[in-house]
């Protein structure tokens, strides 16, 4: 069972998302909120697996909420669910630890698929968003000789992360246990000084580590 919290200021959409997700097998919406004004306590209280996070909300918005969550919790998966597909919002969300970025026009069945993908370590993105991310990386033509002292095995794991593979898929490709994958990824995060998969992938591209 994938447990979720929803942050969305539009009451009709908030209710619609809750009914869709909660009414689908394998998913449970623990609560839904109109903004992130009390997000730290809510995460601690409910301990969700995945958070669906709007960006444009009154008071404390989604990007601010994302930063607050990542100050104390790097494990929960956070999916930005928004109408914005501009460079600035996408980059800021990924830089601050979002696990995925999807648009509100996403069909219901695809949304459930994205949530499931995020819960297993994937980094789902709407196609138009992924295209923008690739364009952003293409513009980051900065030479770098940093390797952060990653071992060859860690570099291999990072390469699979960059390709969008989940922990389970990496384990299958490398013929190693899931716990071994987690151990490698924990070390990669420590060496790169990052807290999430999206941050690690962004740094790998930016500093040309893989």
Secondary structure as the mmCIF struct_conf table of DSSP 4:
data_model
#
loop_
_struct_conf.conf_type_id
_struct_conf.id
_struct_conf.beg_label_comp_id
_struct_conf.beg_label_asym_id
_struct_conf.beg_label_seq_id
_struct_conf.end_label_comp_id
_struct_conf.end_label_asym_id
_struct_conf.end_label_seq_id
STRN STRN1 UNK A 2 UNK A 7
BEND BEND1 UNK A 9 UNK A 9
HELX_RH_AL_P HELX_RH_AL_P1 UNK A 11 UNK A 22
TURN_TY1_P TURN_TY1_P1 UNK A 23 UNK A 23
BEND BEND2 UNK A 24 UNK A 24
TURN_TY1_P TURN_TY1_P2 UNK A 25 UNK A 26
STRN STRN2 UNK A 27 UNK A 33
BEND BEND3 UNK A 34 UNK A 36
TURN_TY1_P TURN_TY1_P3 UNK A 37 UNK A 38
HELX_RH_AL_P HELX_RH_AL_P2 UNK A 39 UNK A 46
BEND BEND4 UNK A 49 UNK A 49
STRN STRN3 UNK A 50 UNK A 53
BEND BEND5 UNK A 55 UNK A 55
BEND BEND6 UNK A 58 UNK A 60
HELX_RH_AL_P HELX_RH_AL_P3 UNK A 62 UNK A 72
BEND BEND7 UNK A 74 UNK A 76
STRN STRN4 UNK A 77 UNK A 82
BEND BEND8 UNK A 83 UNK A 83
HELX_RH_AL_P HELX_RH_AL_P4 UNK A 87 UNK A 95
TURN_TY1_P TURN_TY1_P4 UNK A 96 UNK A 97
BEND BEND9 UNK A 99 UNK A 99
STRN STRN5 UNK A 100 UNK A 103
TURN_TY1_P TURN_TY1_P5 UNK A 104 UNK A 105
BEND BEND10 UNK A 106 UNK A 106
HELX_RH_AL_P HELX_RH_AL_P5 UNK A 108 UNK A 119
TURN_TY1_P TURN_TY1_P6 UNK A 120 UNK A 121
STRN STRN6 UNK A 125 UNK A 125
HELX_RH_AL_P HELX_RH_AL_P6 UNK A 127 UNK A 139
TURN_TY1_P TURN_TY1_P7 UNK A 148 UNK A 149
HELX_RH_AL_P HELX_RH_AL_P7 UNK A 152 UNK A 162
TURN_TY1_P TURN_TY1_P8 UNK A 163 UNK A 164
HELX_RH_AL_P HELX_RH_AL_P8 UNK A 167 UNK A 174
TURN_TY1_P TURN_TY1_P9 UNK A 175 UNK A 175
HELX_RH_AL_P HELX_RH_AL_P9 UNK A 178 UNK A 192
TURN_TY1_P TURN_TY1_P10 UNK A 193 UNK A 193
BEND BEND11 UNK A 195 UNK A 196
HELX_RH_AL_P HELX_RH_AL_P10 UNK A 197 UNK A 206
TURN_TY1_P TURN_TY1_P11 UNK A 207 UNK A 208
#
